[in-house]
Amino acid sequence: MIDVAGLDALIGALGADGRRVLGPVAADGAIGLAPITSVDDLPRGWGDDQAPGHYRLRPRDDGALFGYAVGPQGPRREFFEPRTDLVHIRRRGNEVDIEAAVADPGPPTAFVGLRGCELAAIAIQDRVLLGGAHPDPHYAARRADSIVVAVNCGDPAATCFCTSMGTGPRAEGEFDLRLTELIDGDRHEFLCEVGSDRGASLLASATSRPAGPADHEAAERSHTGAVAAMGRHLDLDGLAARLAASPDDPRWDDVAARCLSCTNCTLVCPTCFCSSVEDSTTLDGTGATRARVWDSCFGADHSYLHGGSVHASTRSRYRQWLTHKLSTWDDQFGTAGCVGCGRCIAWCPAGIDITVEAAEVGR
C-alpha cells in the first residue's frame, strides 16, 4: 500500500532518469495524457459525465486522483504518431539522394493511469504493427522500453462497455505496476500490485506498507462496484457472423442518415491504425519528404482506387468501420478491434452508439 505521498515519490522516480512521464491532466475541458512531474498535476477531484455525443468534466467531493473514466485520447498517439517521416529526398545538382527516415524513439516514456481498456488497445496495436511479417520500425522504436503504471477503473462512464469486451474494469495484460485507488474518510491510499521486476524496483522508491485483508477486500468492492456501474452492454454471441452476413441490412441506411463522416470516432479510437502517405517539397525545390499521416476509413479518399472510391457513400463507410471493428478484425488479427472504452459514442457529434447499431444489424 502507498499513500498520496508515496505516489508522488513514484512519479518522481519514473522521471529521475530523463524518462518522459505522461499522466492524466485536466485541461481545456477534458482529461488527457500530458507530461506530469508530481501528483499536483493529476486531476484531483475531477470526474467525467459521458453520454452519446456528450462529455463534460464534473467536480467530485472526495479528492480522487483517478476518479474519471477515459478522456478523448489514449496512448495511441505516443506510439503511432499522427505524422511520421518515412523518406527524405534531396537533390544535389544532377544527383538525387533518397534516404529512409531513421526511426526516432524520442525519450523513453512512462505512463501513469492507463486503464484496462487502454492496455488492451496497446496489445491490439502491438499485434497489428509489430506482430506481422513486417514490423513497423517507427512504432517499435517508440514502444520499446515504455513503462506502464495502470490504474483499475472504479467509476466507469455511461458509455463504457469494457466488461462486454473482456478488457476491464480491472487492468489486465502487460503492466509494471497496477494501482487501485481507495478512499474512505480520511484515508486515501493505493493498493499497488507488481507486474514486473522493473515495477518492483520502482515500488521500492516509495514508502509503502504491506496490504492486509481489509485492503484487498476494499479493492474487490471497488471492482465489483465498477462492474455493476457499467453503462453499456454488447452481446458478442454470434455478432461477428451476423455483421458479416448483413451487408444489405436497412439499418445501414438508418445510421447513414445520421452519420456525418466527420471521422471523430476513428480519431479518438485507441485501436485504429488507418494511415495515408503524403509528399511535401521544400520551397526551393531541392528536397522532398514522404510522410505517413493518420487517416480514417470515413474519408471518401481513403478507399480511392483507379478513379473512384470503393466506399463512396456514408452508408458503405460506416458499414466497413463497424463490420471491421467487431467482425473481420478478428479474421485478420485474432481479436476484436474494439475494447469497449466508449470514446466513439461520447465524441460522436450525432450521438451514434456502436452498441445500439451492432445490436440492430441483421435482426
DRENVODREN-359684 format. One record per residue (C-alpha): x, y, z. Coordinates in pm, whole numbers, padded with zeros to 5 digits, always signed. Example, Ala and Ser with C-alpha at 12.3 -4.5 7.8 and 13.67 -1.06 7.14 Angstrom:
residues 2
+01230-00450+00780 +01367-00106+00714 
***
This chain:
residues 363
+00000+00000+00000 +00118+00351-00079 -00039+00684+00009 -00055+01003-00198 +00297+01099-00088 +00415+00755-00196 +00254+00802-00538 +00430+01138-00565 +00762+00968-00492 +00683+00703-00751 +00616+00967-01019 +00944+01134-00927 +01129+00805-00962 +00976+00745-01305 +01122+01069-01435 +01453+01057-01250 +01649+00911-01542 +01523+01157-01802 +01220+00948-01887 +00915+01137-02010 +00626+01079-01767 +00274+01109-01907 -00037+01102-01691 -00393+01232-01678 -00424+01610-01674 -00743+01819-01675 -00712+02092-01939 -00940+02255-02195 -01248+02087-02053 -01122+01729-02078 -00881+01484-01918 -00597+01380-02143 -00243+01249-02132 +00019+01517-02075 +00361+01547-01908 +00346+01531-01529 +00609+01576-01258 +00406+01522-00939 +00063+01432-00805 -00023+01802-00819 -00055+01767-01196 -00320+01493-01168 -00693+01576-01197 -00760+01575-00823 -01131+01596-00750 -01245+01570-01112 -01469+01310-01269 -01648+01297-01604 -02003+01265-01732 -02031+01089-02067 -02327+01005-02287 -02386+00977-02663 -02246+01299-02810 -02168+01435-02464 -01855+01475-02250 -01823+01707-01951 -01593+01725-01652 -01765+01732-01315 -01625+01810-00971 -01603+01530-00714 -01613+01580-00340 -01366+01306-00247 -01038+01437-00391 -00986+01130-00609 -00686+01147-00840 -00822+00888-01084 -01195+00939-01041 -01278+00960-01412 -01335+00702-01686 -01139+00786-02003 -01060+01107-02186 -01064+01167-02561 -00709+01045-02624 -00538+00730-02506 -00174+00626-02554 -00210+00551-02927 -00058+00879-03047 +00253+00825-02833 +00349+00506-03019 +00171+00557-03353 +00229+00925-03418 -00017+01137-03619 +00268+01216-03860 +00585+01015-03921 +00852+01088-04182 +00926+00784-04399 +01161+00904-04674 +01376+01213-04724 +01473+01311-05081 +01744+01569-05157 +01864+01698-05492 +02230+01791-05539 +02275+01924-05891 +02204+01628-06117 +02217+01380-05830 +01928+01272-05610 +01976+01124-05264 +01695+00909-05124 +01719+00808-04760 +01477+00623-04540 +01389+00826-04232 +01554+00686-03921 +01306+00581-03656 +01326+00835-03375 +01209+00689-03044 +01243+01016-02856 +01292+00988-02480 +01161+00669-02317 +00808+00708-02186 +00632+00614-01863 +00252+00616-01845 +00062+00674-01523 -00309+00599-01500 -00377+00379-01803 -00698+00176-01771 -00770-00183-01863 -00928-00087-02196 -00615+00110-02283 -00382-00179-02200 -00596-00397-02425 -00575-00135-02701 -00195-00129-02678 -00190-00508-02708 -00410-00485-03018 -00186-00228-03183 +00120-00436-03091 -00038-00728-03278 -00118-00514-03582 +00204-00312-03605 +00461-00550-03455 +00316-00898-03493 +00316-00931-03872 +00584-01020-04121 +00693-00658-04150 +00701-00487-03808 +00673-00110-03818 +01014+00025-03711 +00881+00364-03603 +00615+00211-03379 +00867-00040-03243 +01119+00233-03156 +00866+00439-02961 +00706+00135-02796 +01036-00004-02667 +01130+00050-02304 +00798+00208-02210 +00677+00176-01851 +00311+00141-01753 +00159+00222-01416 -00201+00111-01467 -00499+00208-01253 -00805-00009-01208 -01120+00177-01310 -01354+00246-01020 -01607+00481-01181 -01689+00385-01543 -01884+00621-01766 -02233+00562-01901 -02071+00493-02240 -01832+00221-02117 -01877-00146-02204 -01536-00296-02129 -01692-00586-01937 -01858-00698-02262 -01522-00698-02441 -01331-00861-02154 -01094-00566-02119 -01185-00417-01780 -01259-00257-01547 -00964-00437-01384 -00645-00368-01577 -00502-00690-01718 -00219-00761-01957 +00127-00605-01952 +00193-00351-01680 +00475-00275-01440 +00255-00160-01153 -00121-00167-01105 -00297+00065-00863 -00641+00058-00708 -00738+00392-00555 -00904+00352-00215 -01071+00649-00045 -01259+00615+00283 -01298+00915+00510 -00951+01050+00583 -00788+00752+00417 -00652+00798+00066 -00429+00508-00039 -00348+00287-00333 -00328-00090-00338 -00018-00143-00550 +00034-00470-00737 +00364-00554-00907 +00360-00676-01266 +00733-00685-01346 +01079-00675-01192 +01108-00316-01305 +00782-00240-01128 +00916-00393-00808 +01223-00168-00829 +01003+00137-00881 +00784+00048-00585 +01093+00034-00368 +01141+00407-00432 +00820+00488-00244 +00734+00441+00121 +00487+00155+00140 +00327-00088+00381 +00207-00445+00330 -00154-00475+00218 -00383-00656+00459 -00706-00850+00405 -00914-00535+00457 -00722-00359+00181 -00781-00641-00064 -01148-00653+00032 -01181-00279-00030 -01017-00318-00371 -01253-00603-00458 -01553-00388-00358 -01424-00115-00589 -01401-00364-00873 -01745-00512-00806 -01897-00165-00792 -01736-00069-01123 -01873-00382-01291 -02221-00306-01159 -02199+00057-01278 -02104-00031-01636 -02308+00193-01865 -02338-00021-02178 -02351-00387-02280 -02268-00554-02610 -02374-00913-02673 -02091-01077-02870 -02267-01411-02915 -02292-01461-03292 -02226-01092-03355 -01925-01130-03589 -02107-01372-03819 -02426-01164-03815 -02245-00845-03915 -02050-01016-04194 -02372-01166-04331 -02566-00838-04334 -02416-00604-04597 -02762-00508-04725 -02937-00460-04393 -03161-00148-04394 -03008-00042-04062 -02704+00080-04256 -02928+00333-04432 -03069+00446-04099 -02730+00514-03944 -02600+00674-04265 -02877+00933-04240 -02730+01040-03904 -02356+00986-03955 -02162+01297-04058 -01850+01111-04176 -01661+01355-03954 -01400+01089-03853 -01432+01174-03481 -01488+00810-03385 -01170+00694-03556 -00962+00982-03420 -01047+00903-03058 -01042+00524-03101 -00737+00373-02925 -00700+00087-03175 -00747+00249-03518 -00438+00239-03738 -00555+00369-04077 -00297+00590-04242 -00216+00755-04569 +00102+00884-04733 +00161+01243-04837 +00452+01417-05005 +00577+01769-04940 +00855+01968-05104 +01079+02248-04991 +01012+02595-05132 +01331+02590-05338 +01251+02251-05488 +01571+02086-05368 +01410+01848-05117 +01101+01644-05052 +00964+01436-04768 +00726+01146-04783 +00535+01104-04455 +00279+00871-04308 -00019+01057-04162 -00327+00944-03974 -00625+00877-04198 -00977+00748-04144 -01191+00493-04325 -01470+00752-04302 -01288+00972-04553 -01401+00934-04914 -01040+00925-05039 -00929+00650-04804 -01062+00376-05032 -00983+00556-05359 -00866+00309-05624 -00830+00352-06002 -01056+00652-06045 -01311+00602-05769 -01375+00518-05404 -01462+00164-05308 -01668+00305-05021 -01822+00604-05192 -02119+00652-04957 -02151+00718-04586 -02358+00400-04565 -02070+00196-04707 -01807+00364-04491 -01998+00317-04165 -02069-00047-04256 -01699-00102-04329 -01595+00054-03996 -01841-00132-03774 -01802-00465-03951 -01425-00441-03933 -01420-00346-03563 -01648-00624-03447 -01615-00896-03712 -01343-00903-03977 -01075-00762-03745 -01087-01099-03570 -01029-01272-03904 -00716-01062-03953 -00567-01041-03606 -00744-01288-03378 -00925-01034-03160 -01200-00777-03192 -01086-00428-03286 -01290-00269-03008 -01201-00253-02638 -01528-00109-02507 -01390+00229-02397 -01697+00411-02533 -01499+00702-02677 -01665+00672-03018 -02005+00709-02851 -01922+01012-02640 -01731+01201-02909 -01974+01139-03196 -02149+01473-03256 -02456+01284-03376 -02459+01060-03067 -02439+00735-03265 -02393+00440-03030 -02189+00145-03157 -02355-00093-02910 -02702+00001-03037 -02611-00024-03405 -02433-00357-03361 -02734-00498-03180 -02977-00391-03457 -02794-00500-03772 -02913-00836-03903 -03202-00870-03661 
***
